[in-house]
Amino acid sequence: MGPHKLFDDEDEVGLFYEFVTNPPAGTVFSAESPHVSNRKIDNVRVVFDARSFAPMMGN
């Protein structure tokens, strides 16, 4: 599935999307914010609800 929302602010981009994994985590709503310097990505922040991965960790 494509991104839900994409926005940019000069050297930083924001992206909201569904990260699809194999069960048991399934589909996880995520946000990502890459930072660009000299036309290259130099830093990426990713945020997601880790509770979706709890079954894989035995919790």
PyMOL commands that set and color helices and strands:
alter all, ss='L'
color gray80, all
select helices_A, chain A and resi 50-57
alter helices_A, ss='H'
color red, helices_A
select strands_A, chain A and resi 5-9+12-20+27-37+40-48
alter strands_A, ss='S'
color yellow, strands_A
deselect
rebuild
show_as cartoon
